[in-house]
Amino acid sequence: MLKTLARVGIAALVALSLGLSAVPARADNGEASATIVSGANTAIKNAMDAAAQKKQQASLPSVAQVPPVQQQPVGGKAQAGLPTGFTYFADFSIAKPFGNIGGKTNWLPGGVDAMAAWGFNPQNRFVASYYELQHYPYGFNSGTVPTYLPPSFPLNPGVNPAPTNLAAQNLDLTTKDKFTLLSFEHLFLFKAGDKTIPLVVSPTYVARTSYIAQSGNGTDQVPFVNQITGAPVIGVNTRTAQYDSVAFTMPFLKTPKMFGTFTIAPTWLTHRNGVNQDNNAQLYQILYLEYNANQNLRFFFEPQVSRDYLPTDYYAQHLVAYFLGATERVGKYGFVQAVLNSGGPTNYSPYGVAYFKCYALPCGANTVPAVGGLKATQIQIQFGIGSPVVLPF
């Protein structure tokens, strides 16, 4: 019992330390590694349960063990590792933003998520998944950012300042990010005395595209200011990028009702685009902690430190975020999941629109915004079938 309490206490301190590092917690929650974390967690739980059962069988019959309480994935046989055969999930979601949102209460556009996987054996599995995440920029829950150019705003180099009655710019920055992930998962089992330590390695390819309402044509091509040179940039897909990643997931907590893992994933851009300047490995770190109240109800907490490297970024944004939620099984195949998430870049300031630059007359129609970090705080509700997962970025 004392060992269990000590492990829980250590896990809580680790989670708290990551959470405190997020003050203030603001994020452009625009990544999706849920498939990586979810599949690795399932494999590690199965492997640890199998090792515990084997140890129990070798012990005296009078020693009683509390069976684990957890949600099992739909499809495939119970294995000492990754689920075998075909596993899947599909859901649709709605989201409501919170925080500094200008006093409005609009709901975000809905989205869909889906995953299909095939487990060759308990050690190897291939996963394909698709996610949609939607958000509004910091301070504008309606998605429309009213901007007014000040009297001192220059119309053009060498031209007198703009008049005070210059028309307002209404920028509709409603954003939806779409992710396609292809991942291969491999489970390693290491022996340490009488214990078995599982490690899941997941090479992953991520393709990201987006929609920004301001583009007017259903794409993410909107003009922006190069914040290093001050020059306007046009004709660039501002939120489209592809990444190569290798995730390593290991457990740090396992009790009959609680479970925790830590994931570290070096990630590279497949190519530089826009104003990107380097392509060094960016380090993602994800802590996952869950409590299974019973076989149908699961609570989870997932703080993380990640990177968002978009074509508008000279250097990667350092994102700190958290995900807090619960999953309830409905029948044999259905689930309902609610997730509260918040976070943002710690190295990008200010949030939202920083300033505007006029690059051609008339300025009212040719003004380009310089956008800082984007904050996102929202609750997302998902209704689906299959194996629910946490959406972590």
N, C-alpha and C positions, 0 to 999 in steps of 0.2 A: 504493500500500500504506500509506504513512504517513497519507494522508487517511482511509483506511478504519479504521486503528487509532485515529486521533484521534476519529473519530465513535463508534466502539465505546466508547472510554474515556469520552467525554462522556456517552453514554447510560447507562453503568454508574454514573457519578457522580450523574446525575439520579435514577436508580432508587434508589441507595443513600441519597441525601438524603431522598427521600420515605419510604423504609423506616425510617430512623433517627428521623424525626419521629413514628413510631408507637410509640415506647417509652414505657410498655409497650403492646404491640399488643393491644387488646381491642375486640371489636365485636359488636353485634347485626347480623349479616350479613343484613339483611332487605330488600335492594333487588335489582332485576334489570335491568341495562341491557345485557345480553349481545348482544341483537339489534342495538342501536345500534352498539356497538363492532365487532362481527363484520362486519356489512354494510359499514360505512365502511372497515374495514381491507381487505376484499376489493377494494373499488373503488379504493382508493389503490394497492394492490399492482399491480392490473391496469394502471392508468394509468401508473405508473412503469415497469413492464416494457415497455409499448408504446412509451413515450418512449425507453427505452434501446435497444430493438430498432431504432427508426427512426434513432437516432444511429449505431448500429453499422453499419447498411446504408449510411449516408452516408460512413462512414470507409473507409480502405484495406482491401482484402480480406485483407491480411496481418495485420491486427490481430485477435487472438483474444479473445473474450469468454466468461466463464464463465456458462453459463445459470443462471437462478434456480432454486432448489429450494424448493418450497412445496406445500402441499395446496390443491387447487382445490375449489370447492364442487360438490356433486352437482347436475346439472340445469343447463340453460342453456348457451349457447355461450360460448367464451372471448372476452371483450370488453375493450376499453380502458377499463374502468370497472366499473360495477355489473353483476352477473350478470343476464342477460336471460332471459325466460321464467320457468318455475316452478322454484323451489328450496325445499328443506325440510330439516328434521331432526326426529327424535323419539327420545326415550330414556327409560329408567327408571333411577333412581339409588338407591344406598344410601349411608349416611354413618355415620362413627364419630367421636364427639367426643374431644378430647384436652384437655390442660392441667389446671387445678385442678378435677377432676371428682369429688372425694369418694372416690377409690379404687375406683370401679366401672367396668365396661367394657361397659355396655349399648350396643347399636346404636340409631341413630335410626330413626324410621319412614321407609319408602321414599317416593319421590316420582317424578313424571313431568315431562318438559319437551317442548315441541313448538313448531315454528315453520314457517310457510308464507309464501312471498313471491312476488311477481310483478314481474318487471322489464320495464317498458314499453320501455326502451331503455337504453343504457349510462349515461345521466345520471339516470334516474328509476326508483325502485322503491318498492313498497308492501309493508310487512311486518306480519304479525300473529303474536304469539307468546304462549306461556303457560309459566310456570315455577312450580315448587314448591320451597321451601327449608325445611328443618327444623332445629331446634336445641333445646338445653336451656339453662337459665339457668346463669350462672357458678357453679361449685362443686358442681353437682348433676347428675351424669351420668345418674342414674336418672330425672330429671324430677320427682321428688317432693322437696319442700323441707320437712323437719320443723322446725317453729318452736315455741318454748316461750316463753310470756309470763313476764317476770321478776316477782318479788314486788311490785315498786313500780309495776307497770303499772296505770293507773287503770281501774276498771270504767266509770265515767261521771263527769262533772263533779260534784263534791260528794260522791262516794261513796268509801268507804275503799278502799285498795289491794287488788288481787286476791290471793287466797290462793296459797300456794306450790304447791299441787297442781292448779293449773288445767290442763285437758287440752291436749295438743299439737295444733297445727294442721298437717295434712299437705296441702300445696298441690302439686297436680300441674300443673307449669308446662311440660309438654311442648308445644311450639309448632310449628305448620306455617304458613308464609306462602305465599300464592298470588298470582301476578302475571299480569295480562293487559296486554300492550303493543300499541299500534297506532302505527306509525311510517311516515313518508314520508321517503325518502332522496333527496337531490339532490346530484350531483357537479358541482363547479365546477373548471375548469382555468385556472390563471393562468400567463401567460408571464413569465419573468424572464430576459431574455437568451436563451440557447440552452436554458434549462431550463423544464420544465413543473412547476408546483407544484399538486398536487391538494388540494381542500378538500371535505369532505362535510358538508352541513348536514342534520340529522335532527330535524324537529319530531315530538314523541312525546307520546302520552297513556298514562298508567300508572294502572291500577286495581288496588288491593291489598286483599285480604281475608285473614283468618287464622282458625286454629282453635287454641284453648287448652284443654287437657284439663280444667283447673279449672272451666271454665264449666259442664260437665255436660250441655250441650245442643248440642254441636258448633259453637259460635260462639266469638267472642273477647270476649264480654261478661262481664267479671269486675270486681268492685269494686276501686277503688284510691283512694289518698289524694292529694288535691290538695296538692302539696308546698309551694305558696305560701301557701294559706289554712289547710291542715290539715284541710279538710272532706272527708268521704267522698264519692265519686262512684260512682253505680251506674247501670245501664242504658245504658252507653256502649260502643260497639264500639271496643275499645282499640287495635286494630292495623289498622283499616280506614281507608283514605285514597285519594284520587285526586290525581294530579299532572299538570301540563302542563310540558313541558320542550323546550328547543331545544339540541341537541348540535352542537358544531363539532369536527371531527376532522381533524388534519393530521399528516403524517409528520415524523419527525426522524432516521430511520435507515433506510438501504436498502443491503444488500449481497446477493451471490448467496444467502447462507444466513440472514442476519439481517434483521429488520424491526422498526421501532418507530413508534408513533404517540402523540400526546397529544390527549386529548379534554377539552373544557371545556363544561359544560352548565348554564346558569342554569335553575332549576326553581322552579315555584310550586305551592302547594296550589290545587286548584280551589275549595275553600271551607274555612273554619275549622270545627273540630269539637272536641267535648270541652272541654279547657282551653287550646286554642291561643289565642295572644294577637296574633300578627301574621302577615302573609302576604307578607313581603319575598322577593325572589328569593334562593334558596339555590344556592350554586355547587358543582357536582360537578366533580372533576378526576380523570381516569383516565390513567395511563401504561401503555402496552402494549408489551412487548418479547418477541419470539419468535426461536427458533433452529430451523431446519429441518435435522435431521440427514440426512434423505433424503426422498423423496416420500411416505413413509408415517409417519414419526415426527417429531413437532413438540414442542418444549419451549417453555413460555411463563412469563412473570412479569408480574404486573399489580398494582402498588401503586396505591392510590387514596385520595383524600380526598373524602368525600361527606357527605350530610346525611340524617338520618332524622327526619321530622317527623310524629309520631303523635298521636292525640287525647289521650294522656296527657301530652304535652309542652307546657309553656308556650312554650318556644322550641326550635328544631331541635337535635337531637343532632349533634355534629360527630364523624363516624366516620372513623377511619383504619384501613385494612385492606390485606391483600395476598392475592394468589392466585398459587400456584405449582403448575405441573402439567405433564402430558404427554398427548399424543393420539397414538394408534396406529391407522392405517387397518387394517381387517380386510376383505379382499376389495374389491369395487368399491364397495359401498354402506355397509358397516358400519364402526363405530369403537368404541374403548374409550378413555375419558378418566378420568384420576385428577387430582384437584385438592385441594391442601392450602390451606386459607384460615383466616385469623385476623384479629381486629381488634376495635375497640370505641370507644365514645364517649369523647373526651378531656375533654369538658365536663360529664359526668354522673358523680357519685360519691356514695356508694360503689356497687359492683357488687352486683347481686342485691337482696335484701330489705333495706331500710334500717331500718325500724321498723314497728310495728303500731299501729293506732288502733281502739279499741273505740267503736262508735257506737250500740250498743243492747245491753241485757241479754238473754240471758247472753253474756258476752264470748267464751266458747269457740266460739260459733256465729256471732257478729256482729263479727268482727275483720277489719279491712281492712288489707292490706299497702301500704306505700309502697315502690315498687320503683325502684331507681336504674338505672344502665346495665346492659345485658346483654352479657356476653362470649360469643363463640362461636369455638371453635377446633376444626376438624374436617377429616377427609379425606373427600372425596366421590368415589365411583366410579360412572361412567355407562357404560351399554351402549346403543348406539343405531344408527340408520341415518340417512344423509343427510350434512349438513355440520356437524361438531362446532363448538361455540363455547365461549368461556370464560364461566363464570357469575361476574360480578365483584363482587357486593355480598354 
